[in-house]
Amino acid sequence: MSNELLTLLEYVEQQRGITRESLIRALEAAILTASRKSIHPAANLSVKIDPVSGKIRAWADLEVVDSIPTPDQIVIDRAREQFPDVKLGDVVKWEVTPRNFGRIAAQTARNAIAQQLRKAEKENVLEEFKDRVGQIINGVVRKFENGSVIIDFQKAEGIMSSKDRIYEDQYAPGDHINALLVKVDVNAPGPSLIVTRSTPDFVVKLFEREVSEIHDGTVKIMGIAREPGKRTKIAVGSDDRRIDPVGSCIGMRGIRVKRITEELGAERIDIIPYDEDIRKYAANALLPAKVKSVSVDEEKHALMVTVSSDQSRVALGRKAQNVRLAGKLLGWTVTLCQEENKPVAKTDMESKLQQAAELLAEQLKISTGTARKFVDNGFITLDGVRAADPETLLAIEGIDQAEVNQAVANAGDNA
């Protein structure tokens, strides 16, 4: 075991940069823990490794007594065989290395060294990547495990779970991939780098990378809403009136936004101008639809947006995506109504919303309370509910699976 241990220590010290002293301390502790029962029943035990010879020995702290000893004691006559001047009550370090200790220690040492290597590698990963959290990093796809993508980032492995993938993305081993580093977790088994491509922050970082005016702060991202792989709305503004924030993001002949769109797998990106006036901001957020008017209910943090009949489908968007993303971007509840049904006054907004809920409840054969929740989240008409994804309806607070199933089924029956 001595020669093998010395060879291991020398290799790890030279190739992995772990000092021999720290390795020996870790090995001594590991061997003691693994071999305590086979060494000696005494409470105070220690294991020592000779750094020169590699020999492993064990010692027990024993009290010198003149009667029948306990496991933590030794009779004085026996103690004086090695310590001639010992007296009663003294504590001596007595060697208790078992005969088969080499075999037991050898396996423990191998496991301990492997553990130390893993620990050292994790610490190196933490040191290398801790300042890169929140940044885009590039790696190579290695393999797939339970829907997750395992990525080689040269000095560490990363994992992108199924929820962090863009659904439409398809990868093969060897593909290069950009992802946002979310967390460095060196305590968990497996890859230490947690990355994502599905969050709004990933799109923000892509814009910071591609648009120099955003990178230097001339243009600011004021808000973003995203449904990964499908559509993103991003609001931009600038304190410099000479700067066109939207044009800066689009770039000459659209080259900047095109590069971002290609990175996102043809995900649609709406770049809109931010405005302090919530009415103008709401109208911008619903582009490409043309808005007639916007009524504001400050108390309920709700907007009633009126559009002409020929613009209602554009404002709603496919499966209500446009109005839904607009609401997320604004942080307000957005309700659409056609021009002929627009409220005549701000105070009439609540009654109009309730009327829409009652009509929807009758059409879908659901409770008025459930219908009102649909209306408050932008699903104001039968067509809107019919076009929506069931998952989107289920995400509405206070709506359960049974209510969604009933609404979707009855919306289909009324097609």
Summary of the structure (lengths in Angstrom):
residues: 415
radius of gyration: 34.5
end to end distance: 80.0
largest distance: 110.6
contacts: 1282
relative contact order: 0.06
helix: 46%
strand: 23%
